[in-house]
């Protein structure tokens, strides 16, 4: 009876925001937390982007950089938790921006969010394919002998097909899978930590784990591990590990229309997923560093975790660790597809996406199946450059790095965090005029919101920078103290194409807005008139009900 009353309250609040209940509201608060926790996935980001941190800073970018950046991300999460509590809709970030800043703010925010989510599903699924391939190479010599980028790409496509089918089948199945995913991430990460602590015959010293520096960029800041160039150019690029891993937590907002008690449960889902992932991820990363046998060999091998596992473990145990990660990344890919399809559905419901009627259509199971297919197709297209081999070493000692993968990762980080920036800034600008929900920051928003905005701006600037001198145009080489074009020639295949994709998308949005969208796009469209059962009196009653469990952020 109490559950039904809560469900009715959810429906009433959704009606006040202008929408009828179309999606099945059968997700618990734990399931809402689980999807963000699954998308953050320490078994995904900590494994796939470890090399980015090792090459750009080394152990200090990991052991010290992770907790430092995690604190800033948690602040961002707190500000977003307050927003979802006030506006628990599937449109999430886009809806908040429209509500507080008007149609134009909503239009740009929605597209940035959608671009970021599409890049996330692409990067996570590709990472899953890569680690499944690495695991199989550990188990089978014949598999290892046949390695190719084409094979990895084929596995990537298969992963996308599988996660798409699972998402189309049932929304409730996704809730169950995310619940299982939480325990897989907890048990799997614990197993990996124990394996890396117990089995290796020797370990890296704790001192080296927290002090060693590496610059394996191929020449950024002339390869130095000291000086301003290292601290302000090379090292911050290593923070992509943390910023990319702990992202996608906006999924709790996108699934709020399917969550019971969403104004409270979705808010907690956001900040709790960040908090627990930050702790678990740090322990996991420290275990990676502790297992390093030969730091110079890790650097020579491109900084990837597979090199560490091959050093510290025999082939079967290394394969087991890689397979644990690959399965976790499959769960993460599935959750990413759920979040992306819900955002596509919500944005299309308001007419902002070309072919909106197709993507806003629900299947018989009340799942946006067409939006799932669209997300999978776009993910394949933007990852096509991963078929081009990139070697930053030499023919005698090749170091093949997934520049295209890191570029897609950068697009994901920039798109998502810029989308977060807009509503956080607008909420800060509103000040006390903002009507807080049941879960709120009290007065802490006054300092949390500007800190969150500043961090996002700085991160977005860094992640459009080149990763290697060969990908740095001549006119920019002075900026990061790179070798001249004569010493290391420029080559497009080394380019971080994140600024091209992101900048091109923003330019297209600007043109689209001024030529067309501003004439017809008015922001979120209501799908329901205020029903007879919902009145201003009901709103007051709901406010009193909310105040009954008003609380500050937990710690």
C-alpha positions as CSV (number, residue, x, y, z in Angstrom):
1,X,0.0,0.0,0.0
2,X,2.8,2.4,0.9
3,X,4.6,1.4,-2.3
4,X,1.6,2.2,-4.3
5,X,1.2,5.6,-2.6
6,X,4.9,6.3,-3.4
7,X,4.3,5.3,-7.0
8,X,1.3,7.7,-7.2
9,X,3.5,10.5,-5.8
10,X,6.1,9.8,-8.5
11,X,3.4,9.9,-11.2
12,X,2.0,13.1,-9.7
13,X,5.4,14.8,-9.7
14,X,6.0,13.7,-13.3
15,X,2.6,15.1,-14.3
16,X,3.6,18.4,-12.7
17,X,6.7,18.4,-14.9
18,X,4.5,17.9,-17.9
19,X,4.8,14.2,-18.7
20,X,2.5,11.1,-18.4
21,X,4.0,7.9,-17.1
22,X,5.0,6.0,-20.3
23,X,8.0,3.9,-19.1
24,X,7.6,1.1,-16.6
25,X,8.4,2.4,-13.1
26,X,9.8,-0.8,-11.7
27,X,13.4,0.2,-10.8
28,X,14.3,0.3,-7.1
29,X,16.6,2.9,-5.6
30,X,19.3,0.2,-5.5
31,X,18.8,-0.5,-9.2
32,X,19.1,3.2,-10.0
33,X,22.4,3.4,-8.1
34,X,23.5,0.2,-9.8
35,X,23.2,1.5,-13.4
36,X,25.4,4.5,-12.6
37,X,27.9,2.3,-10.7
38,X,27.9,-0.1,-13.6
39,X,28.5,2.7,-16.2
40,X,31.3,4.2,-14.1
41,X,32.7,0.6,-13.9
42,X,36.1,0.4,-12.3
43,X,36.6,-2.8,-14.2
44,X,36.3,-0.7,-17.4
45,X,37.9,2.7,-17.1
46,X,40.7,1.6,-14.6
47,X,41.8,-1.1,-17.1
48,X,41.3,0.6,-20.5
49,X,42.7,4.1,-19.7
50,X,45.5,3.0,-17.3
51,X,48.0,3.5,-20.1
52,X,47.0,7.1,-20.6
53,X,47.9,7.8,-17.0
54,X,51.1,5.8,-17.0
55,X,52.3,7.5,-20.2
56,X,51.3,10.9,-19.0
57,X,52.7,11.2,-15.5
58,X,53.3,7.6,-14.4
59,X,52.4,6.2,-11.0
60,X,51.9,9.7,-9.4
61,X,49.1,10.4,-12.0
62,X,47.4,7.2,-10.7
63,X,48.1,7.0,-7.0
64,X,47.8,10.7,-6.2
65,X,45.8,12.0,-9.3
66,X,42.9,9.5,-8.8
67,X,41.8,10.6,-5.3
68,X,42.5,14.3,-6.1
69,X,40.3,14.3,-9.2
70,X,37.7,12.1,-7.5
71,X,37.0,14.8,-4.9
72,X,36.2,17.3,-7.7
73,X,34.0,14.8,-9.5
74,X,32.1,14.1,-6.2
75,X,31.4,17.8,-5.9
76,X,30.0,17.7,-9.5
77,X,27.9,14.7,-8.5
78,X,26.5,16.5,-5.4
79,X,25.3,19.5,-7.5
80,X,23.7,17.1,-10.0
81,X,22.0,15.1,-7.2
82,X,20.3,18.3,-6.0
83,X,19.1,18.9,-9.6
84,X,17.6,15.5,-10.2
85,X,15.8,15.6,-6.9
86,X,14.1,18.8,-8.0
87,X,13.5,17.6,-11.6
88,X,13.3,13.7,-11.8
89,X,12.7,13.3,-15.5
90,X,14.3,11.0,-18.2
91,X,15.6,14.1,-20.0
92,X,17.7,14.8,-17.0
93,X,20.5,17.3,-17.8
94,X,18.8,18.6,-20.9
95,X,15.5,19.1,-19.1
96,X,17.1,21.0,-16.2
97,X,18.9,23.3,-18.5
98,X,15.7,24.1,-20.4
99,X,13.8,24.7,-17.2
100,X,16.4,27.1,-15.8
101,X,17.9,28.7,-19.0
102,X,15.3,28.4,-21.7
103,X,15.1,26.5,-25.0
104,X,18.5,27.5,-26.4
105,X,20.3,26.3,-23.2
106,X,18.3,23.0,-23.4
107,X,19.1,22.5,-27.0
108,X,22.8,22.8,-26.7
109,X,22.9,20.8,-23.4
110,X,20.8,18.0,-24.8
111,X,23.0,17.6,-27.8
112,X,26.3,17.7,-25.8
113,X,24.9,15.1,-23.4
114,X,23.8,12.9,-26.3
115,X,27.2,13.2,-28.1
116,X,28.9,12.3,-24.8
117,X,26.7,9.3,-24.2
118,X,27.2,8.0,-27.8
119,X,31.0,8.3,-27.3
120,X,30.7,6.5,-24.0
121,X,28.9,3.5,-25.4
122,X,31.5,3.4,-28.3
123,X,34.5,3.6,-26.1
124,X,33.3,1.1,-23.4
125,X,32.2,-1.5,-26.0
126,X,35.5,-1.1,-27.8
127,X,37.4,-1.5,-24.5
128,X,35.3,-4.7,-23.8
129,X,36.3,-6.1,-27.2
130,X,40.0,-5.3,-26.6
131,X,40.1,-6.9,-23.2
132,X,38.2,-10.0,-24.4
133,X,40.8,-10.3,-27.2
134,X,43.7,-9.9,-24.7
135,X,42.2,-12.5,-22.5
136,X,41.9,-15.0,-25.3
137,X,45.5,-14.3,-26.4
138,X,46.6,-15.3,-22.9
139,X,44.7,-18.6,-23.1
140,X,45.5,-19.5,-26.7
141,X,48.8,-19.2,-28.6
142,X,47.0,-19.6,-31.9
143,X,44.6,-16.7,-31.0
144,X,47.6,-14.5,-30.1
145,X,49.3,-15.3,-33.4
146,X,46.3,-14.0,-35.3
147,X,46.0,-10.6,-33.7
148,X,44.7,-7.8,-35.8
149,X,42.8,-4.5,-35.3
150,X,40.2,-5.9,-37.7
151,X,39.5,-8.8,-35.4
152,X,39.1,-6.5,-32.4
153,X,36.8,-4.3,-34.4
154,X,34.7,-7.3,-35.3
155,X,34.4,-8.3,-31.6
156,X,33.4,-4.7,-30.9
157,X,30.6,-4.9,-33.4
158,X,29.4,-8.3,-31.8
159,X,29.5,-6.7,-28.3
160,X,27.3,-3.8,-29.6
161,X,24.8,-6.3,-31.2
162,X,24.6,-8.3,-27.9
163,X,24.0,-5.3,-25.7
164,X,21.5,-3.9,-28.1
165,X,19.5,-7.1,-28.1
166,X,19.5,-7.3,-24.3
167,X,18.3,-3.7,-24.1
168,X,15.5,-4.2,-26.6
169,X,14.3,-7.3,-24.9
170,X,13.1,-5.8,-21.6
171,X,13.7,-2.7,-19.4
172,X,13.1,-4.8,-16.3
173,X,15.9,-7.2,-17.5
174,X,18.3,-4.3,-17.5
175,X,17.4,-3.5,-13.9
176,X,18.2,-7.1,-12.9
177,X,21.4,-7.1,-14.9
178,X,22.6,-3.9,-13.3
179,X,21.9,-5.4,-9.8
180,X,24.1,-8.4,-10.8
181,X,26.7,-6.0,-12.3
182,X,27.2,-4.3,-8.9
183,X,28.2,-7.6,-7.3
184,X,30.3,-8.6,-10.2
185,X,32.2,-5.4,-9.9
186,X,32.7,-5.7,-6.2
187,X,33.6,-9.4,-6.2
188,X,35.6,-9.2,-9.5
189,X,37.7,-6.2,-8.3
190,X,38.3,-7.9,-5.0
191,X,39.5,-11.0,-6.8
192,X,41.8,-9.0,-9.0
193,X,43.3,-7.1,-6.0
194,X,44.0,-10.4,-4.1
195,X,45.5,-12.0,-7.2
196,X,47.9,-9.1,-7.8
197,X,48.9,-8.8,-4.1
198,X,49.4,-12.5,-3.4
199,X,50.7,-14.2,-6.5
200,X,53.6,-12.0,-7.8
201,X,57.0,-12.9,-6.3
202,X,58.0,-9.2,-5.9
203,X,56.2,-5.8,-5.8
204,X,56.9,-2.2,-6.5
205,X,57.9,-0.3,-3.4
206,X,55.2,1.9,-1.9
207,X,57.5,4.9,-2.2
208,X,57.8,4.4,-6.0
209,X,54.0,4.0,-6.2
210,X,53.5,7.5,-4.9
211,X,56.6,9.3,-6.3
212,X,57.7,7.8,-9.6
213,X,57.1,10.0,-12.7
214,X,57.0,8.9,-16.4
215,X,56.7,10.9,-19.6
216,X,56.1,8.3,-22.3
217,X,54.3,10.7,-24.7
218,X,56.9,10.4,-27.4
219,X,58.3,13.9,-26.8
220,X,55.7,16.2,-25.2
221,X,57.7,18.6,-23.0
222,X,60.7,17.0,-24.7
223,X,60.2,13.9,-22.6
224,X,61.0,15.6,-19.3
225,X,59.6,14.5,-15.9
226,X,60.2,17.8,-14.2
227,X,59.6,21.4,-14.9
228,X,56.4,23.4,-15.6
229,X,55.7,21.5,-18.9
230,X,55.5,18.2,-17.1
231,X,53.3,19.4,-14.2
232,X,51.0,21.6,-16.3
233,X,50.8,19.8,-19.7
234,X,51.9,16.2,-19.4
235,X,50.5,15.2,-16.0
236,X,47.0,16.7,-16.5
237,X,46.6,14.5,-19.6
238,X,47.0,11.5,-17.3
239,X,44.0,12.6,-15.3
240,X,41.9,11.4,-18.2
241,X,42.0,8.0,-16.4
242,X,40.0,9.4,-13.5
243,X,37.8,11.8,-15.4
244,X,36.7,9.2,-17.9
245,X,36.3,6.3,-15.5
246,X,34.1,8.3,-13.1
247,X,31.6,9.5,-15.6
248,X,28.2,8.4,-16.9
249,X,26.6,8.8,-13.5
250,X,23.9,11.0,-15.1
251,X,22.3,7.6,-15.9
252,X,20.6,7.8,-12.6
253,X,18.8,10.9,-13.9
254,X,17.9,9.4,-17.2
255,X,16.3,6.4,-15.4
256,X,14.4,8.5,-12.9
257,X,11.1,8.0,-14.7
258,X,11.6,4.3,-14.2
259,X,12.7,4.6,-10.5
260,X,10.4,4.4,-7.5
261,X,10.8,7.3,-5.2
262,X,12.9,9.0,-7.8
263,X,13.3,12.4,-6.2
264,X,15.3,10.7,-3.4
265,X,16.5,7.5,-4.9
266,X,18.0,9.0,-8.2
267,X,19.7,11.7,-6.2
268,X,21.4,9.2,-4.0
269,X,22.2,7.0,-7.0
270,X,24.4,9.7,-8.5
271,X,26.6,10.7,-5.6
272,X,26.8,7.2,-4.1
273,X,27.9,5.7,-7.4
274,X,30.7,8.2,-7.5
275,X,31.8,7.8,-3.9
276,X,32.0,4.0,-3.9
277,X,33.6,3.9,-7.3
278,X,36.3,6.3,-6.2
279,X,37.2,4.2,-3.3
280,X,37.1,0.9,-5.1
281,X,38.9,2.2,-8.1
282,X,41.7,3.6,-6.1
283,X,42.3,0.3,-4.3
284,X,42.3,-1.5,-7.7
285,X,44.7,0.9,-9.2
286,X,47.1,0.7,-6.3
287,X,47.1,-3.1,-6.8
288,X,48.1,-2.6,-10.4
289,X,51.0,-0.4,-9.4
290,X,52.0,-2.8,-6.6
291,X,52.2,-5.7,-9.1
292,X,54.7,-3.9,-11.4
293,X,57.9,-5.9,-11.7
294,X,59.8,-3.8,-14.2
295,X,58.6,-0.1,-14.6
296,X,60.9,0.5,-17.6
297,X,59.4,-2.5,-19.4
298,X,55.9,-1.3,-18.7
299,X,56.8,2.1,-20.2
300,X,58.4,0.4,-23.2
301,X,55.3,-1.7,-23.7
302,X,53.0,1.4,-23.9
303,X,51.9,1.5,-20.3
304,X,49.0,-0.8,-20.6
305,X,47.8,-3.1,-17.7
306,X,48.2,-6.2,-19.9
307,X,52.0,-5.6,-19.7
308,X,51.9,-5.5,-15.9
309,X,49.8,-8.7,-15.7
310,X,52.2,-10.5,-18.1
311,X,55.1,-9.5,-15.9
312,X,53.5,-10.4,-12.6
313,X,51.5,-13.5,-13.4
314,X,51.6,-16.6,-15.5
315,X,49.6,-16.6,-18.7
316,X,46.5,-18.3,-17.3
317,X,46.2,-16.0,-14.2
318,X,46.8,-13.0,-16.4
319,X,44.1,-14.2,-18.8
320,X,41.7,-14.7,-15.8
321,X,42.2,-11.1,-14.7
322,X,41.7,-9.8,-18.2
323,X,38.5,-11.9,-18.6
324,X,37.1,-10.6,-15.2
325,X,37.6,-7.1,-16.6
326,X,36.1,-7.9,-20.0
327,X,32.9,-9.3,-18.4
328,X,32.6,-6.2,-16.2
329,X,33.0,-4.1,-19.3
330,X,30.2,-6.0,-21.0
331,X,27.9,-5.2,-18.1
332,X,29.1,-1.6,-18.4
333,X,28.4,-1.5,-22.1
334,X,24.9,-2.8,-21.5
335,X,24.2,-0.1,-18.9
336,X,25.7,2.6,-21.2
337,X,23.3,1.5,-23.9
338,X,20.4,1.8,-21.5
339,X,21.3,5.3,-20.5
340,X,22.0,6.4,-24.0
341,X,18.7,5.1,-25.4
342,X,16.7,6.8,-22.6
343,X,18.4,10.1,-23.3
344,X,17.7,9.7,-27.0
345,X,14.1,8.8,-26.3
346,X,13.6,11.8,-24.0
347,X,15.3,14.3,-26.4
348,X,13.4,12.9,-29.3
349,X,10.1,13.0,-27.3
350,X,10.6,16.8,-27.3
351,X,11.4,16.9,-31.1
352,X,15.0,17.8,-30.9
353,X,16.5,14.9,-32.9
354,X,16.1,14.4,-36.7
355,X,13.6,11.6,-37.1
356,X,12.3,12.2,-33.6
357,X,9.1,10.2,-34.0
358,X,11.1,7.1,-34.8
359,X,13.5,7.4,-31.9
360,X,10.7,8.4,-29.4
361,X,8.7,5.3,-30.3
362,X,8.4,2.6,-27.6
363,X,8.3,-1.1,-28.3
364,X,5.6,-3.5,-27.0
365,X,7.8,-3.9,-23.9
366,X,7.8,-0.1,-23.4
367,X,11.5,0.1,-24.4
368,X,12.9,2.7,-26.9
369,X,14.2,0.0,-29.2
370,X,14.7,2.3,-32.2
371,X,16.9,4.5,-30.1
372,X,19.0,1.5,-29.1
373,X,19.7,0.6,-32.7
374,X,20.5,4.3,-33.5
375,X,23.1,4.4,-30.7
376,X,24.8,1.2,-31.8
377,X,25.1,2.4,-35.4
378,X,26.6,5.8,-34.4
379,X,29.0,4.0,-32.0
380,X,30.3,1.9,-34.9
381,X,30.7,4.9,-37.2
382,X,32.7,7.1,-34.8
383,X,35.0,4.3,-33.9
384,X,36.0,3.4,-37.5
385,X,39.4,5.3,-37.1
386,X,40.4,2.5,-34.6
387,X,41.1,0.4,-37.6
388,X,44.2,2.5,-38.4
389,X,47.3,1.2,-36.6
390,X,49.2,3.8,-34.7
391,X,52.8,3.1,-33.6
392,X,54.6,5.7,-31.4
393,X,57.7,3.4,-31.1
394,X,59.9,2.2,-33.9
395,X,59.9,-0.8,-36.2
396,X,62.3,-2.6,-34.0
397,X,60.4,-1.8,-30.8
398,X,56.8,-1.0,-31.8
399,X,54.4,0.6,-29.2
400,X,51.0,0.4,-30.7
401,X,48.6,2.8,-28.9
402,X,44.8,3.2,-29.5
403,X,44.9,6.9,-30.3
404,X,41.4,6.6,-31.8
405,X,40.1,5.0,-28.6
406,X,41.6,7.8,-26.4
407,X,40.1,10.4,-28.8
408,X,36.6,8.8,-28.4
409,X,37.2,8.8,-24.7
410,X,38.0,12.5,-24.8
411,X,34.8,13.2,-26.7
412,X,32.9,11.3,-24.1
413,X,34.4,13.3,-21.2
414,X,34.1,16.7,-22.9
415,X,30.6,16.1,-24.2
416,X,29.2,14.8,-20.9
417,X,30.9,17.2,-18.6
418,X,30.1,20.3,-20.7
419,X,26.5,19.1,-20.6
420,X,26.7,18.9,-16.8
421,X,28.3,22.4,-16.7
422,X,25.3,24.2,-18.2
423,X,22.6,23.3,-15.6
424,X,25.1,23.5,-12.7
425,X,26.0,27.0,-13.8
426,X,22.3,28.0,-14.3
427,X,21.4,26.6,-10.9
428,X,24.2,28.7,-9.4
429,X,22.9,31.8,-11.2
430,X,19.4,31.2,-9.9
431,X,20.6,31.2,-6.3
432,X,17.8,31.1,-3.8
433,X,15.2,31.3,-6.5
434,X,15.9,27.6,-7.3
435,X,13.2,25.4,-5.7
436,X,15.1,22.6,-4.0
437,X,13.8,19.1,-3.9
438,X,13.7,16.6,-1.0
439,X,17.5,15.9,-1.4
440,X,19.4,19.1,-1.5
441,X,22.7,20.8,-0.6
442,X,21.3,23.4,1.8
443,X,23.6,26.4,1.3
444,X,26.6,24.3,0.2
445,X,25.6,25.0,-3.5
446,X,27.1,28.5,-3.1
447,X,30.7,27.1,-3.2
448,X,30.1,23.6,-4.8
449,X,28.6,24.9,-8.0
450,X,31.4,27.3,-9.0
451,X,34.1,24.8,-8.1
452,X,32.3,22.2,-10.3
453,X,32.1,24.6,-13.2
454,X,35.8,25.6,-13.0
455,X,36.9,22.0,-12.9
456,X,34.8,21.1,-15.9
457,X,36.2,24.0,-18.0
458,X,39.8,23.2,-17.2
459,X,39.4,19.5,-17.9
460,X,37.7,20.2,-21.2
461,X,40.6,22.3,-22.4
462,X,43.2,19.7,-21.5
463,X,41.4,16.9,-23.3
464,X,41.3,18.5,-26.7
465,X,45.2,18.7,-26.6
466,X,47.3,16.4,-28.7
467,X,48.6,13.2,-27.0
468,X,51.8,12.9,-29.0
469,X,54.2,15.3,-30.9
470,X,53.3,13.5,-34.2
471,X,49.7,14.5,-33.6
472,X,50.7,18.1,-32.8
473,X,50.5,20.7,-35.6
474,X,53.6,22.8,-36.1
475,X,52.0,26.0,-34.8
476,X,51.1,24.3,-31.5
477,X,54.4,22.6,-30.8
478,X,55.7,25.6,-28.9
479,X,52.8,25.3,-26.5
480,X,53.8,21.9,-25.1
481,X,57.5,22.1,-25.9
482,X,57.4,19.3,-28.5
483,X,60.2,18.4,-31.0
484,X,60.1,20.2,-34.3
485,X,58.2,18.9,-37.3
486,X,61.6,18.0,-38.9
487,X,62.5,15.8,-35.9
488,X,59.0,14.2,-35.6
489,X,56.8,14.7,-38.7
490,X,53.1,15.5,-38.2
491,X,50.8,12.6,-39.2
492,X,47.0,12.7,-39.1
493,X,46.7,9.2,-37.8
494,X,48.2,10.4,-34.5
495,X,45.8,13.3,-34.1
496,X,43.5,13.5,-31.1
497,X,40.3,14.1,-33.1
498,X,38.3,15.0,-30.0
499,X,38.4,18.8,-30.8
500,X,37.4,18.0,-34.4
501,X,34.4,16.0,-33.5
502,X,33.4,18.2,-30.5
503,X,34.1,21.5,-32.3
504,X,32.4,20.3,-35.5
505,X,29.4,19.2,-33.6
506,X,29.1,22.5,-31.8
507,X,29.5,24.4,-35.1
508,X,26.7,22.3,-36.6
509,X,24.5,22.9,-33.6
510,X,25.2,26.7,-33.8
511,X,24.3,26.7,-37.5
512,X,21.3,24.4,-37.0
513,X,20.0,26.6,-34.1
514,X,20.2,29.9,-36.0
515,X,19.0,28.6,-39.4
516,X,16.2,26.4,-38.1
517,X,15.9,25.1,-34.6
518,X,15.2,28.5,-32.9
519,X,12.1,28.8,-35.1
520,X,10.4,25.7,-33.9
521,X,12.3,24.3,-30.8
522,X,10.7,25.6,-27.6
523,X,12.2,23.1,-25.2
524,X,10.5,20.2,-23.4
525,X,7.0,19.4,-24.7
526,X,4.4,18.4,-22.3
527,X,2.7,15.0,-23.0
528,X,-0.1,15.6,-20.5
529,X,-2.3,18.3,-19.3
530,X,-2.4,18.9,-15.5
531,X,-4.9,16.2,-14.5
532,X,-7.9,16.7,-12.4
533,X,-6.2,14.9,-9.5
534,X,-3.2,17.3,-9.5
535,X,-3.7,20.8,-8.3
536,X,-1.8,23.5,-6.5
537,X,-3.1,22.1,-3.3
538,X,-1.5,18.7,-4.2
539,X,1.7,20.4,-4.9
540,X,1.8,21.9,-1.5
541,X,1.0,18.5,0.0
542,X,3.8,17.0,-1.9
543,X,6.2,19.7,-0.7
544,X,5.2,18.9,2.9
545,X,5.7,15.2,2.2
546,X,9.2,16.0,0.7
547,X,10.1,18.0,3.8
548,X,9.4,15.0,5.9
549,X,12.6,13.4,4.7
550,X,14.6,16.5,3.9
551,X,18.3,15.8,4.3
552,X,21.7,17.2,3.6
553,X,24.2,15.2,1.5
554,X,25.5,12.1,3.3
555,X,29.1,11.4,3.6
